[in-house]
Amino acid sequence: MMHVYRQLLAAWEAGNEVILASVVQTCGSTYRKVGAEMIVDRSGNCWGQLSGGCLEQDIVERCLQLLHTEKPFQLVEYLRYSTLDPFADDQSGCNGDMRILLTRTDWLQPYRSELERALEQELAISHLIVLDGPAELVGVRAFFIDGCPIHTDRGSEWFIQSLPASGLSGLSTDEKTGAVYYRQQVPPIRKLLLAGAGNDTIPVVRFATAIGYQVHLCDFRSAYLEPNRFAAADVVLHQIGRNRNDWDGLLARFSPHTPFVAMSHHLEYDRLSVEAALQRGLRYIGVLGNKSRLRLFAADILPEQAERIHCPVGLPIGAETPEEIALSIVSQVLSFQNRPGRRQGDGSEAEQTIQRQTNPAERGQPVSQRKGTILG
């Protein structure tokens, strides 16, 4: 699964018009939380998922309808938590409310090179749109990279400059104007670094790319770096020699938050890569093998450095086969990166309450039959 915004860039490159669907509020039990996104092109193709499958067809239909209008956005509610009788219909879906914002993306297209560069360099990216308030502000949009405005709709500069330069995804109200706006904080492309490209990395690549990681494979053996060995969509291959300078140069291009796993089955190569990863300050360093193997090349590791090393790498699930070991590795990496406070929507933040604006006549109807509340 490729990052949603890389899919957006690919759709633009193919000449497609695209609608971005974002979860802006939730209440009760919902499949996804605030900040989750999917995109829909003019052919009805979609990337990403906002529910277990019960809302997607309706979302696609609404996106296609929006493409045939001049409106910049639509705001749609799917209400189950606030219905009078949640068991009165076909009992499909979660017992929760979701408010989903559908927005056109054509205004962002002129900045696709800036967006692509910011994604690659792991810069902070966000965009916002005003949904309610003074008539002259409704529909105003802005696009930011590292807190700096790249685009502001003409005539609204004074308003955008008065808002906080950054923030988590969610709805906010400007106290001075009363304008309600939604800010989308674009998540960075998740990257995973592997030292070694042997056969046991193939299932690691398969599992990691399936959940959205861009995998960077490093090895000094050119035969291991044949692209056809890794039938995944988002893999970058690096031939890194058996010297420290090569590793230092490569790791300087990655954030310290990038997880790293040494699994080359070559003692000296693992030693060089782990030393470089420690020096770079990487937060998660996994080492394949047992602790006695680690002590062969890491005897001088300081206690504060040892806290960042996971050896043996992977969750203790009794893994034996390459696929089971790969599953344990990717699961531990994901668990580490998703620990509370690291990711919006992980359950550590208070859910936002949806204002009840449903039509009483629609309560108890299946989600697929509800018209929704469109405020845009």
N, C-alpha and C positions, 0 to 999 in steps of 0.2 A: 504494500500500500504506500503510494507516494504521498508526500506532504501535500495538503490541499492546495496550498498556494503555488506549488510547482505544477500541479495539475491545472490550475488556473492559467499559469503562464503558457503551458502547452496548448490549452484550448485557444487562447488568444493567438498563438503562433499559427494555429490551424485555421484562423479566421472565424472562430465561433463567438457568438454573443453568449454571455454567461451571467447567470444570477447566483448570488451568494446567499445562502440560507444560514442564519445564525441563531442559536438559542440565546435569548436575551433575559428570560426570567423562567424560574421553575418553582414549583411548590409540591410537596409530597414526593412520591416515588416516581422518578423519571429515569429513562435509560441513559440520557446524557444530561450534562449540567451546563451552566452559563459559559459561553465561549466556544462551545462545540459548533463546528461548521460543516457544511457540505456545499457543493456547487452543482449547478444544473445547466447544461447547454441547450441551445435552441432545438436540438434533435431529441431532447428528453433524456440524454445520458447524464448520469449523476455519479459523483465521486464523494465519498464520505457517507456517514450515516448518523441520523439524529434520534432514531428510535430503534426498537427491535425489528422494525419492518412494517409496523402498522400505520405509520404516518407518511412514509416516503412517497407513495403514489400520489397522495393528495398534495404533498409539497411540490412534487414535479409539475402537476397540473397547474398549480397556482403560479409557479415560476414561469411556465410557458405563457400563461395569461398576462403576466406582468410584462413580458417581452413585447407584447402587442399593444402596450399602452405607453404613454409618455410619463407615467408616474415614476419617481425615483425609488420608491419603496412601497412595501405593504407589510403590515404587522398583523399576524394571524395568531389566534389563541386556540389551543386544543385543551379542553377542560374535562377532567374526570374526577380529580380530587374534590372539586367544589360542586359537583353535581349532587342532586338530592339523593339519588340511589345509584351508586357505582356498579351495582350488580344487575341493573335493569336491562342492559343491552347484551351484546354477544360476549362480554367479559374479556375481550381482547385488549391488549395494551396494559400499561402500568397505571396504577391508581395515583396519578399525579397530573398536574397542570403544566403546560408548556406554552410560552409565548415565543414565537419564532419570527424573526425579521428577515424579509426578502428584499435584497437590494441589487440594483443594477451595478455592473462593474465597468461599464464603458468609460466612465470618468477616470478610472485608474489606469487604463491602457497606455496613455502617453508616458507613464512612469514605470513601464514594465522593466526597463533596464536597471533603474534604481532599485526596484523591488527585488529583482534577481540578484543583484550585487549584495543587497542587505541580507537576504536569506543566506547566501553563501558565506558571508562574513559574520553571521550570527549577530547582527545588529538588532536593536530593539525596533520593532515595526508596529505601528498602530494606525487605525483610521476611525473616524467617527462620523455620525450623521445625526442631525437634529430631527426628532420625531414629533415633538409637540411644543407649543408655546406661541410666541409672537409670529404672526403670519410671515413676516419678512425673514424669519430664521428657519422655519420648517423646511426641511430638505437640504439645509446647508451641510457641506461635507468638507472634511479635511483629512490629509494623509501625512503621517509623521515617520521619520526615521531617526532613531536615537534622540527623540524628543524635539527635533527640529522640523517645522512645517515644510513639507515638500510641495503640497498643494493646499490651497484654501480657496473656496468659492469666492468669486469677486464680490466685493462689497461687505464681506463678513469677517474681514481680517481683525477688526476691533473685538469681535466676539470671541473668535478662536484664541486670540492672544490673552484673553482674560481667563481662559480655562487652564486647569492643571496640564502640564506638558505630557504627563504619562499617568498610567493607572491600570488596574486590572480590568478585564472585560466586564461590562455591566452597564446598567442604566444609571444615569445621574441627572440631577436637576441643578441648573445654575440659579443661585439664589437671587442674583440681581435682575435677571430677565424672566425667570420662571421657565426657561427653555429646558425641555427634557431631551437628553441626547444619549445615544448608545456608543460606547467606545469598545472597539474590538482590538485586543492585544494579540497580535499574531504570534503563535508559539514558534520557537526556533526549530529548524530542521534537526531532528535528533540524529546524532552520529555515533557510531560504534567503531572503535579501532581494534583491529586484531593483528597481533604479531604472529605470523604463520598463516599459510594458506594450504595446509594439507587437507586430506580427504575429510577429516573430522570437522573442518570449518564449514563444509558445504551445508549441513543442516543448521548450523548456527546462522549462516547467511540467510537461509530460507526462512527461518523463524523470525529473525530480527527484521528483515525487510517486510515481512507480512504484517508486522505491527507498526510500520512506519519509520524504521531506522534506515539511515544511509550508512552502509557498511564500507569501511576503508580497510582493505586487506593489504598487509605488508609482508614481503618475503624477499630473501636474497636469491632464491632459486627461481629463475625465469620460467621454468617448465610448470611451476605451480600457479603462475599468474596468467594462464590462458583464459581469456574471457568466457569461452564456451563451457568452462567447468562450473561457472556460477550463473545459472539460468534465472537470475533475479534482476529486477528492473533498476535497482538503485545501488550499484556496487562500484567502488572506485579502487583501482589496483595501483599499488606503489611498489616499485622494486627498490628496496632499502638494503644497502650493503651491510656487512658485518663490521660496522664501525660506528662509534658514538656520534660523530659529526652528522652522519646521515639521519640518525634518529632525532638529534637535537633540532635539525633543520625542519624535519617533518612536523614534530610536535609543536613547534612554535606557531604553526598555522591553525592549531586547534585550541578551543577553550579548555580551561582546567576542569570544566564540568563534563567533558567528553569521557565516557567510560572506556577503559582500555583492558584488553585481555591478552596475556602472553600464552600462546599455545602452539609454538613452532616445533616442539619436540627436539629442539637444539639448545643445549645448555648455555652456550656462549651467547647465542642470539637472544635468548630470553633474558639473560643477565643484562646485556646492553640495553635492551628495550625497557626493562623494568627500572634500571638506573636512570635512564632518560625521562621516563614517566614520573618518577619521584622528583627529579630535579625540576621538571616542568610544573609540578604541583597538582597533577591530576588527582581528583578526589576519589575515584574508584579505579583500583588496579587489581585485576583478577589474574591469578597464576594457576595454570593447569598442573595437576600433580599434587603430591602430598607435601607436608611441611619439611620433611627431611630433604626433599629435592630443592625446596626454596632455600634452605640453609646452605646448600652447596655454593650458591652464588650471591646470597644476600646476608652474609653473616654480620655485616657492619651496618645494618639498617637500624636507624634510631627508633625509639619507642613511638614517637609521634608520627613517624613515617609508616611504621608497622600497622597503625590503625587504619591506613588507607588500602592495605593489601588484603585481598580475600583469597586465601589459599587453604584448602583446595577451593577453586572457584566453583560457584553454583550453589543452589539451594540443596539441602540434604534430603533428597527424595529417593535415595537408593538407586540412582541412575547407573546403568551398566552399558547400554548400547550407545553408539554415537548420537543417535537421535534423542535418547533420554538425557544424555550429558548436555547436548545442545539446548534442550528445553530447560534444564536446570540453570545453565549459564544465562540464557536470555531472561529467564524469570527473575534471577537475582539482580541482574542489571536493571530491569524494569522496576523491581521493588525498591531498589536503592534510589532511583531517580524520581519515583512517585511517592517517596515518603512524605508524611504530612508537612505542609508548608512549602513544598517544592513545586507543586503543580495545582493550578486553579481547578476547582471542581473535584478535588480528591476527597471531599467529605470534611475537610478541616475548616471550611468557611461556612458562615451562616447562609442558608438559602434565602433568596429574595422572594418576597410574597407577591403573588399576582393580584392585582386589583380585580375584583369580581365584576366583569362587564359582559357576562354571558347572557344571552336571551333565555329567560325561564322556559320558553316553549321548546328550546333545544336540549334542555337537561334530560338525561336519560337516553339520548339518541346515540347510536354508534358514532365514533369519531369520524368515520368515513362519510357520514351523512350530515355532519354539522357544517354550517356555512363558515363558522369562525367569525371573529371580530376583526375586521380590517380597518385600521385607523389611518393608514397612509394614503 
